[in-house]
């Protein structure tokens, strides 16, 4: 059985092969996918009326679920959206079925010669990384180790839109949290807004003190929006408080040379860049969008 879980927004997919279509394989596939993706979908996951999950199709989208599947969803805190049966639901499940078929034709026909199911899944896991050759399993494995976080070293992910920066940032943050360290994920604009509101209500010192205690601060969409001088100064205080004591990871689509456009003030920009760049790990995720690649492959599938 080929298990496929695909994110509908980014097109990122995880594939694993199992000997049978059992409920155990179905649940194990989810656990593996959540691990690779770095988290659990925040809204719901769309399903066909699979036997490992559904005991009986009721009226509309209501389903009588198996007890084990209901407990699994409750543990991981996500909900299931079930496709309508028959032709009415054909368009609702086309995305993942197409992805599974494409992957099977491209990588499993003919079936690779391997000594075990584990070896085959290792190969499939490597294929997931091949979508972006700039990100290697070895680099990700190093970043999921808490050593760099305990040393207070920064991490900078630079790349174009759709190249996997946010997925990588969340995945690393989740792995670090699982080691017992404190992690906070937020967008840069949300952080600046929180600081501005705290400043207006005379709570700025307490908010900065709270952020200074977090072991790993993950800042997404860094440089996406231009900041006024006040916003830049507030953000600068966060970096100053955390410098060389606590780790900060940022994901940005702008190289260091363009950060002056974000901050507007050359001196503030230089000071912030200096604090982020010192002892940092820099990963460039490239410019080729994974979403664009997935769309191209969907529109123009490989005949082989």
N, C-alpha and C positions, 0 to 999 in steps of 0.2 A: 504494500500500500504506500502511495506517495502522499504524505501530509504536507499541505501548503497553507500558510497563513500570510495574507497579504494586506498591507496597509493601503487603504483606498486613496488617501491624499498623496503620499509620497511615492507609492508604488513599490516600496521596499517589501520584499517577500523572503520568507524562510521556508526551506524545503527539507524534509527528512523522510527517509524510507523505513518502513517497518514490515515485518514478516506477515502480519495479519492486520485486518481492519478492526481490531478489538478496541474495547473502551480504554483499556490500559494504554495502548498505542496512541489513541486519540488524545488522552490527557497528557501523556508524556510529550507529545508533539507540541502542545500548548506551552508546557513548562520550558521546553527548549527554545521555542520561538520568543517567549517573553524574556528569556535570558539574553538571547542574541540581540533583540531589539532594544533592550535596556529598560523595559517597563511594560505595563499593561495598558491597552487602549482605554482612554478615559471615558468614552461614551458607550459604545456597544460593539459587538462583533457580529457580523452577518453570517448566518448558517443556512444550509439546506437542511432538510429534515433527516438528519443523520441518525442511524440506529443507536450509536453510542451515546447520543444525547436525548433523543426523543423516543418516548415509549408509545405515544399516541398523538395524532394530529387532531386537534379539537376545532372549534369554530374560529374562522378568521385566522389570526396569527397566534392564537392561544395553543399551547402545547402542554402535554403531560410529560414532564421531564423525568429522567431516571434520577434516583435519589443521590447517587454518587456524582453525577454531573451538576446537579443543583448545589451540592456542597462545595464542589470545585469552584464554581462561579462565585459563591459566597465568600470563599477563602481569598480569591484573587480580586474580588470586588469589581466585577464587570458584568454587564448584562448581555443577553443574546437577542438578536433580531432575526426571526425566522422568516425565510422566504416563503411566499405563497406557493402552495403546491401546484403542480401541473404547468401548463403554458403561461398562466398568469404570473408566475414567479420566475420565468426563464431569464428575463432581462435583469433581475435582481442579483443573480448569482453568476452572471457572465464573466465579471472581472476576474474572480479567483479561478473559475474553471478554465478560462483562457490562459491565465498564468501557469496553472498546473499542466495544461496540455503543451504549452510552449516549452516549459522546462523539461518535461518528459521527453519530447521529441529531440530537444537539443542536447540533453545530457544523459539520457537513459536509454536511448535507442541508437545502436544496440546496447544492451545492458553491459556496463563496465565489468571487466574481470577483476574481482576482488576476493579476498579470503574470508571476509566476514561482513556482516551488516554494519558493524562499527566502522570498518575501514571505508565502506561506501559512504556513510554519513560524514566522515571526516573530509572526504573529497567534496561532498556537496556543501559543507560549511566553508571550504576554501573558495568555492565558486561564488558564494555570497560576497566575499571580499573582493573578488575579481571585478566586480562592477566598478570599483574605484581603486585602481592600482596604487594610488597615493597613500592608501591606508592599509597597512599590513596587519595580520593577526598578531605578530610579535610586538608591534608598537602598542596595539590596543591592550594586549596582555600586561605590558609594563605599566600602562596608565591605570589599569584596574587594580594594581598593587598600591597599597596606601603609603608606600615609602616617600614618594614625592610630596604627598599631601602633608605628612608629618614634618617634612623638611621646609614646608612653607613656600615651595617653588611654584611659580605661575605656569599656566598652560594657555597657549594661544592657538586657536583653530581659525585659519584664514582660507576662504574659498568662495566661489560663486554660489548663487542661489541654487538649492536643490542638490548640492554635492555631499550632503550627509553630515554637516556640521552639528546641527541640533540633535540628530540621532546619536552621534558620537558623544556629544556633551552629556546628554541624558543617560546614555549607557554607562559612561564612566562614573557619573555622579551616583547612579544606582549601585554600581559595584562598590564604590567607596563607602556608601551608607551601609551596605551589607557587612562591612568589616567593623562596624560599630562607631565610626566617626560621624560627626554631624555634617549634613550637607544641605544647602539651600539653592534651589534653582529659581531664577527669575529673569525676565527680560530687562535690558538696561533702562528702557523707558519707564517700566513699572517701578524699578528701584529709585530712579530719580524723582518720580512722582511721589513715592512714599516718603522720601527724604524731604521734599518740598512741603508736603502736608505736615510732617513732623516739625519742621522748622516754623511753620506758621502757627502751630499750636504749642510751641515751646517744648517739644519733646525730642528735639534733634539729638541731644547728647545721649539719651537713653537708647534711641534707635541705632545710632552709630555704635554704641557699646555692645548692643545685641549682635550686630553684624560682625563686630571684631572678634567675637567668640566662636563663630562658625568655622569648623575645620576646613571646609571646601565651599566656596561661593562660586556657583556656575552662572555666568552672565551671558545670556543669549542676545542676539540682535545688537551686538555692540557696534556702534557706528552707523546703524540704519537711519537714525534720526539726528538732525543737528540739534545741539544743546545750546541754550543761552548761557551767558557767563555764570549766572547763579547756579544753574543745573550742573555745569561743569565743575564748579567749586565744591558743590555738595558731593558729587561723585569722587572728586579728588580726596576728600576727607576719608571716604571708605578705603581707598587704596592706601592712604597714608597709615591708617590705623592697622591695616592688615599686613603691611609690608614686611617681608621676611619672617613673619610669625605664622600666618595662616595662608593657605593656598587659595588662589583665585584662578578660575578658568574662564576664558572669554571666547565666544564664537563671533566672528566678524567677516563681512564680505569686503572689507577695505584693508589694503596693505598699510603698514605703519606710515608711509609717506603721505597718505591721504587723510590721516586722522585730524589734521588741523582744520579740515572742513567741518568735522563733527563738533569740535570744541570751540572753534571760533577764536580762541585766545592761544596764540603761539606758545606762550610760556606755560600755560596750564597743560596744553597738549604735550609739550616736551616732558613735563614733570610726570604726567600720567603714563606716557609711553615708556619713560625710563623705569618706572616702578614695575610695569608689566613685563618689559623685555628682560630685566635683570634676572639671570639664572633660569629663564623660561624654557619650556619645551615648545617648539614651534612646529605645527603640522599644517601643511598646505594641502587642502582637499581638492584642489584643481578648479576647473571652470566648467566642466561638462556636467550638466544637470542630470541627475538620476531620473527625475520625473520626465524630462524630455526624452531620455533614452527609452524609458518604459512606454511612453506614448508612441514613439517611432516604431518600437518592436511590436506594439499592438496594432498599429496601422499597416505596417509592412513586415509581417512575420517572415522569419528565415525559412525558405522552402526546405532546407536541409534539417 
